[in-house]
Amino acid sequence: MASSDMLPSPMPARGEPIPPGQPMTMGQHVLDKGAAVMQSLKPIKHINQHVCTFALYAHDMNRQIETHHYITRLNQDFLQCAVYDSDDSTGHLIGVEYIVSDRIFETLPPDEQKLWHSHAYEIKSGLWVNPRVPEMVGKPELEDLTKTYGKFWCTWQVDRGDALPLGAPALMMSPQGVSTGKVKPELVRRRDNKYNISSEALMDSRLEIEEPEWIHPQADYWKQHNKVFAVDILPTDMKLRAPVR
């Protein structure tokens, strides 16, 4: 199986993909309610930011999706994001993105850097937004984020109708200011209408945000080399445990 359009074949779905399965029982609802009261759920409670933006499949940049990142900041240089396809209560968890500062990115091996994308254009163009947060409140954070890089793996390709997470994870890229990397206008309009915002107005308001001195050429690798990366699942021999004596 490969992270492509053809393999594996998508499971047919009508409208929003709904995983097959029986409705939750009363006992399961009771367990969930009790667990929410008695368990700490500490990692979840440290999610402190919601970002809406867009992502492009590295192996087919005509496939573009709206994404909702729920971000936990572990320190000044590292963020981790649970990525959903919407901010509704029925949103699908479709992947994970890791975000690092330029300081950390510079320390990564060259082959690793090829898997990452830059955020400067995404933010400066008004595509990256914090829904319902006033722009003046979020702008200091945006100034730092323009100098970051992300690695985003999509594990559930709901845009092709998959009712379950199928196949290998797909590497995702960020929007860029060249033709192949531009987000389809209808996607942006739909998002902007939902939140009553204007990406164009946000872009104008962010003109003064300082751009990085340079964006590392290994990031956004496709722009320089017309090469992308996809994951295949291949059979391989198991590593056997040494016998216990």
N, C-alpha and C positions, 0 to 999 in steps of 0.2 A: 504494500500500500504506500502511496505517496501523498504528499500535501499538494495535490493538484485538483483541477476541476473534475477530472474523470475518475480518479481512483481515491477512495472507494466511491461507489455510486451513492448519491444522496438518497436518504430515506424520504419518500414523499410526505409532504405536510401541507396542510391548508392554512393560509394565514400565518400567524405566529407559530413557530415550531413548538410542539407540546410533547414532552417525553412520554412514551407509552407507560402505562401503569395504572394501578387502582387508586382511587381516592384514599387519603389518609384516614385511618380509623380514629375513633374517639380516644382510644388508649394512646395512640401516637401524639395526638394533640395535647393530651394531659401530660405526657412525658416531656414534650417540648416546653410547655409552660413551666413545669416544675424545674427543668434544667436551666431555663433562663433566669429563674430566681436563685437557684442554689449554686450554679457554676459561675466562675468569674468571667470567662470568655475574654481574657485580657488582650490577646492579639487583635480581636475584632474591635474592642473598645478604643484601641489606639489609632484606628482609622479616623483621620481628622480633616479630610479634604475630599471634595468631589469635583472632578474635572471632566468636562465634556469636550471631545475633540474628534478627530477622524484618523483612520488608519487604512493603509493600502497593503494588499497581499503582495509580498515580494515577488512571488512567481507569476503573478498576473495583476498588474497595477490598475487594470480596468475594474477590478473588484475592489470596491471601497466601502467602508462601513463607518457608521457613527459609533463611537466608543465612550464608555463612562468609566473613568478610573477612580477607584476609591483608595486613597493614598495614605500610607503610614510613613512618616519620616523617622528613620532610625537614628540619623545624625545629620550634620550639615551637608554631607557628601553622598548620602545614600537614601533612596526612597524605594518602597515596594508598593505595587499597585495590584489590587484585584480588579480585573477588567470585566465589565458587563456590557450587554448590548443595549440596555436602557436603564433609566433610573426608576422604573416602575417596580412595584412589589413582586411582579412576576418576571423580572429581568433574568436573563441567562448569564451565568458565570462563563465567559468565553475565553478567558486566558489570564495571563499574568505579565506585567511589565516591571522591569527593574530600571531605575534611573540613577545615574552616577554623575558626579561633578566632572568637569574637565580635568581636575587634578587626578582623580582616580582613572579616568579614561586613558590618560597619557601613560599609565603604568601597565595597561593591558597588553598582552602579546598581539602582534599585528594580525594574526589569523582570527583572533577573538574580536578585535576592533571592527572587522568587516561585517559582523552580525548586528552592529549597533547603528542607530540613526541619531541625527542631531535634532534639536528642538527650536533653534533660533527662528527659522522661517515660520514654523507652526504657531509660535507665540506672537511674533511681530505682525503676522498677517491677520490676527484676530480669530484664528480657527480654534485655538486653545482658550477655553473659557471656564470660569468658576460660576456655575449657574446660581443666580439669586444673590451673589456676593457683589457689592458695589466695586466697580473697577478700581477706585482709588484705594480701597482696602487691600485688594489683591496685588496691586502693581509692584510693591517691593519684592514679593515672592517671585513674580514674573521676571524681574530683572536678574535674579539668580538662576532661574530655570532656563533662560536663553543660553546659558553656558553649560547645559547638561546634555547627556546622551542617554538614550533608552534602548533596551532590548526587550521586544514584545513578542511572545509566543501565543498564537491563537490556537486553542485546543478544541473549539467547538464552532464549526463553520455554519452558523445559523443562517447566514445570508443566502446559502444555496438550498435551504430548506431542511437541513439535517435535524431530525427530531432527537438525536443522541449525539454525543461527541464521538466522531468517527475518524479513524485513520491517524496519521502522524500529525504532530503540531505543525502549524504553518508560521513561518517567520513573517513579521509585519514590518512595514516601513512607515515613516512619517511623511506627511505632505511636504512638497518642496516647490520652489518657484520656477520649475521648468515644466514643459508641457506634460511629460509622462507623470510627474508627481503632483499635478494640480487636482484638487478635489472638485468633483462634479458640482456645478452651481446649484442644482436642484437639491442635493444633500444638504448644502449649507443653508439654503433658504428654508428647508423644512425644519432644521435645527433652530435657526434664528427665530422663526415664527413661534416655535414651541416655547421659547424662553423670552420672547419679546425683546430681542436684542438685534443689533446690526453688526455683523462681522466687519463690514467696511468702516463703520464708525469706530469700532475698537482698534482697527488697524491704524486709523488716523491718530487716535489717542496714544498709541504706543510708539509713535515715530521717535520720541526722545529716549526710549529704552535703548541703552547701549548694546550694540551687537558684540559678539565675541571678536577678539582680535583676529582669530582665524578659526575655521572649522576643520578639524583633522580630516585629511583626504581619505583615510581608511573608513571613516564613517560614511553613511550614504553611499556605499561602495558602488552601487549600480550607476550613480551619476557619472563617475569617472570611467568605469570599465564596461558598462552594459552587461554586467554579470550579476546574477542573484543567487540566492541559496535556498534550497528546499530540502526537506527531510524525507528520507525513505526508510521503511521498516524492512530489514533484511534478516533472514535466519542466520544464526551464528551458534557455534558450539558453546555449551555451558562450561563455566569454570567450576570444576568439581571441588568440593571440600576435601581437604586431606583427612584420611581416616583418623578417628579419635582413638588414642591408645590408652 
